[in-house]
Amino acid sequence: MTWQRSRIRLDKDNRAFWTGGANGQLSICKCNDCGGFTHPPREFCRHCQSENVAAHAVAGTGVIDTYTVNYQKWAPDMEVPFVIARVRLDGAEDVCLTTNIINCPVDSVDIDDRVQVVFEEQDGIWYPLFERMV
């Protein structure tokens, strides 16, 4: 049985991020004026405050910036241990995603590991998770 993640409330600003995985795309909010990326998604640019922002598909690769291993079982169906990591995205300057590193032993994860996005769908939400690149 797969642990059910917290249900995300979709809105006009975050919909592309949480549903892009259906098309295999990791979408990050990008300003069409200054070119800056903003995450979490917002209705305005965090760099120049322009409202001319839209979802932009990025490569879906990156580097583990930092991580921790969680041993606490927060729900009865949650499998532990698991890795919680911050991934610095390629091609989206200054954007880090807090996510899980999956499909590898927790003791094989390290800072600066190259990773790529994989999506886990639950109830119409496509959660961006990452796995180590070989």
C-alpha positions in Angstrom: 0.0 0.0 0.0 1.3 3.4 -1.0 1.4 6.1 1.7 -1.1 8.9 0.8 0.6 12.2 0.7 -1.1 15.4 1.8 -3.7 16.5 -0.7 -2.7 19.7 -2.5 -5.3 22.4 -3.0 -4.9 23.4 -6.7 -5.3 27.0 -7.8 -4.5 29.0 -10.9 -0.9 29.7 -9.7 0.2 26.2 -8.7 -1.8 24.0 -11.1 0.9 23.6 -13.7 3.5 22.6 -11.1 1.2 19.9 -9.5 -0.2 18.5 -12.7 2.7 18.8 -15.2 3.9 15.3 -14.3 0.9 13.9 -16.3 2.9 15.1 -19.4 6.3 14.3 -17.8 7.1 18.0 -17.3 8.4 19.7 -14.2 7.0 23.2 -14.5 8.4 26.2 -12.6 7.0 29.7 -12.5 9.1 32.0 -14.7 8.9 35.8 -15.3 8.4 36.8 -18.9 9.9 40.2 -18.1 13.2 39.6 -16.2 13.5 35.8 -16.8 13.7 35.0 -13.1 12.2 31.8 -11.7 10.0 31.7 -8.6 9.0 28.7 -6.5 6.6 28.1 -4.9 4.5 29.4 -7.8 3.0 32.9 -7.3 1.0 35.4 -9.3 4.0 37.8 -9.4 7.8 37.6 -9.9 9.8 37.5 -6.7 12.7 39.3 -8.5 11.0 42.3 -10.2 7.3 42.0 -8.9 6.0 41.7 -12.5 2.7 39.9 -12.9 3.8 38.6 -16.3 4.6 35.1 -15.1 3.8 31.7 -16.4 4.7 28.0 -15.9 7.9 27.0 -17.8 9.0 23.4 -18.3 12.5 22.8 -17.0 14.9 19.9 -17.6 13.9 18.0 -14.4 17.4 17.4 -13.4 19.5 18.8 -10.6 21.9 18.3 -7.7 21.2 17.4 -4.1 22.0 20.5 -2.1 21.3 19.0 1.4 19.3 16.1 2.8 18.3 14.2 5.9 17.1 10.7 6.5 13.7 10.4 8.3 13.2 7.4 10.6 9.9 8.7 12.2 6.8 6.8 11.0 4.2 9.7 10.8 1.4 7.5 9.4 0.6 3.8 9.8 1.2 3.0 6.1 4.4 5.1 5.8 7.6 3.2 5.0 10.7 4.4 6.8 13.5 5.3 6.6 13.3 7.7 3.6 15.3 10.7 2.3 14.0 14.2 2.4 16.3 16.4 0.2 16.6 19.8 -1.2 17.3 19.7 -4.9 18.8 22.6 -6.8 17.3 22.5 -10.3 19.3 22.7 -13.5 18.2 25.6 -15.7 16.1 27.4 -13.0 18.6 29.6 -11.1 18.0 29.9 -7.4 15.2 27.3 -7.3 15.4 24.4 -4.8 12.7 21.9 -4.3 12.2 20.0 -1.1 11.4 16.5 -2.1 12.1 12.8 -1.6 14.9 10.8 -3.1 13.5 7.4 -4.1 14.5 4.1 -5.7 17.9 3.8 -3.8 19.1 2.8 -0.4 19.0 5.8 2.0 22.7 5.3 2.9 23.7 5.7 -0.8 22.5 9.3 -1.0 25.0 12.2 -0.7 25.3 15.9 -1.2 26.1 16.8 -4.9 24.5 13.7 -6.3 23.0 14.3 -9.7 19.2 13.5 -9.7 16.3 13.4 -12.1 12.6 13.9 -11.6 10.1 11.1 -11.5 6.5 11.6 -10.8 4.2 9.9 -8.4 0.5 10.4 -9.1 -2.1 10.4 -6.3 -5.6 11.5 -6.9 -4.8 13.8 -9.9 -1.7 15.4 -8.2 1.7 14.5 -9.7 4.3 14.8 -6.9 7.8 15.5 -8.2 10.2 13.1 -6.6 13.8 12.5 -7.6 16.1 9.5 -8.1 19.8 9.4 -8.5 21.2 9.5 -12.0 23.4 6.6 -13.0 
